[in-house]
């Protein structure tokens, strides 16, 4: 059975999330790079992800809000560093305000999403690295593992229904 695997490496100050999806790499790539797809699965239920701006190109960014059922918004910005289409992209992920101004009091991470064809579909490896072990611990305490697992499960369901 396919499931989301989360590996924490406190010495390396990183988290690796891996999941195989029963869908072609082109479809999974689109799910991670297009706002109309990201908004369907990019936040743990019952929250939603709302895109304010997306420029999926090197030097571009995705400015989005995680929105609660009560319309509480938590803003984030993913700055895109490098992109190899259908293979990988690297990014800096940060909390911010609605205009995209960084909230330096909260965690900033560096990440890489890697997409690999498999016999049954596509494997996605999402590796994020942080400035300290404490940041990794704090993220885990805030429910990162449960949240990312929920979002990847939702994506898997949408891909199975070809609804992405």
C-alpha positions in Angstrom: 0.0 0.0 0.0 1.2 3.5 -0.8 1.7 5.8 2.0 3.5 9.0 3.0 6.8 8.4 4.7 8.3 11.2 6.9 12.0 10.9 8.0 13.4 13.4 10.5 17.2 13.9 10.7 17.9 16.2 13.6 21.7 16.1 13.1 21.3 17.2 9.4 18.4 19.6 10.5 16.2 18.2 7.8 12.9 16.4 7.0 12.4 14.1 4.1 8.9 13.4 2.9 8.4 10.6 0.3 5.3 9.4 -1.4 4.5 7.4 -4.5 1.5 8.5 -6.5 -0.4 6.4 -9.1 -0.2 9.0 -11.8 2.2 10.0 -14.6 5.0 12.4 -13.8 3.5 15.1 -15.9 0.3 15.0 -13.9 2.1 15.0 -10.6 4.4 17.9 -11.7 1.3 19.9 -12.6 -0.2 19.2 -9.2 2.8 20.8 -7.5 3.3 23.7 -9.9 -0.1 25.1 -11.0 -2.2 27.2 -8.6 -5.5 25.6 -9.8 -4.1 22.2 -8.7 -2.3 23.4 -5.5 -5.4 24.9 -4.2 -7.2 21.6 -4.4 -4.8 19.8 -2.0 -2.1 22.2 -0.7 -3.5 22.5 2.9 -4.6 20.0 5.5 -8.4 19.6 5.6 -10.5 21.5 6.7 -8.0 24.3 5.7 -7.6 25.5 2.1 -4.7 26.9 0.2 -5.4 30.2 -1.7 -3.0 31.6 -4.2 -2.5 35.3 -4.4 0.3 35.2 -6.9 2.3 32.4 -8.6 5.2 32.8 -11.0 6.5 29.3 -11.5 9.9 30.1 -13.0 13.5 30.4 -11.6 13.5 33.6 -9.5 9.7 33.5 -9.3 7.5 32.6 -6.3 4.2 31.3 -5.0 2.5 33.7 -2.5 -0.4 31.9 -0.8 -2.5 31.8 2.3 -3.5 28.8 4.4 -7.1 29.6 5.2 -9.1 28.2 8.1 -12.9 27.4 7.9 -13.3 30.7 10.0 -11.3 32.6 7.3 -8.1 32.9 9.5 -5.2 33.3 7.1 -1.6 32.3 7.5 0.6 33.6 4.7 3.5 31.8 3.1 5.9 32.4 0.2 7.8 29.9 -1.7 10.7 31.5 -3.6 11.8 29.3 -6.5 15.5 29.0 -6.9 16.1 26.4 -9.6 13.8 24.4 -11.8 14.4 21.3 -14.0 11.0 20.6 -15.5 9.5 17.2 -14.6 12.6 16.4 -12.5 13.0 18.8 -9.6 12.8 22.3 -8.2 14.5 24.0 -5.3 13.0 26.7 -3.1 13.2 28.8 0.0 9.9 28.6 2.0 9.0 31.3 4.5 6.1 32.7 6.5 5.2 36.2 5.4 2.4 38.8 5.4 -0.1 39.3 2.6 2.3 41.4 0.6 5.0 38.7 0.8 7.2 40.5 3.4 9.1 37.8 5.3 8.3 37.2 9.0 11.8 36.6 10.2 10.6 35.5 13.6 9.3 32.2 12.1 11.2 29.3 10.4 12.7 29.8 6.9 13.6 26.5 5.2 15.4 25.5 2.0 13.8 22.6 0.1 13.9 20.4 -2.9 11.1 18.5 -4.6 12.3 15.6 -6.7 10.0 13.7 -9.1 11.0 10.2 -10.2 9.1 7.9 -12.6 8.2 4.5 -11.1 6.6 1.3 -12.4 3.3 2.5 -11.0 3.5 6.2 -11.4 5.6 8.9 -9.8 7.6 9.2 -6.5 8.0 12.6 -5.0 10.7 13.3 -2.5 10.4 16.6 -0.6 13.4 17.4 1.5 13.5 20.5 3.6 16.5 21.8 5.6 16.4 24.2 8.5 18.8 26.4 10.4 18.8 24.5 13.6 17.6 21.3 15.3 15.3 23.4 17.4 13.5 24.6 14.3 12.9 21.0 13.2 11.6 20.1 16.7 9.3 23.1 16.7 7.9 22.2 13.3 7.2 18.7 14.4 5.5 20.0 17.6 3.3 22.2 15.4 2.0 19.1 13.6 4.0 19.2 10.4 4.1 15.4 10.0 0.3 15.1 10.4 -0.3 18.1 8.1 2.0 17.0 5.2 0.6 13.4 5.5 -3.0 14.7 5.2 -2.1 16.9 2.2 -0.3 14.1 0.3 -3.2 11.7 1.0 -5.6 14.3 -0.4 -3.4 14.7 -3.5 -3.3 10.9 -3.9 -7.1 10.8 -3.8 -7.5 13.6 -6.3 -5.0 11.9 -8.6 -6.9 8.6 -8.4 -10.1 10.4 -9.3 -8.2 12.3 -12.1 -9.6 15.4 -10.5 -6.4 17.5 -10.6 
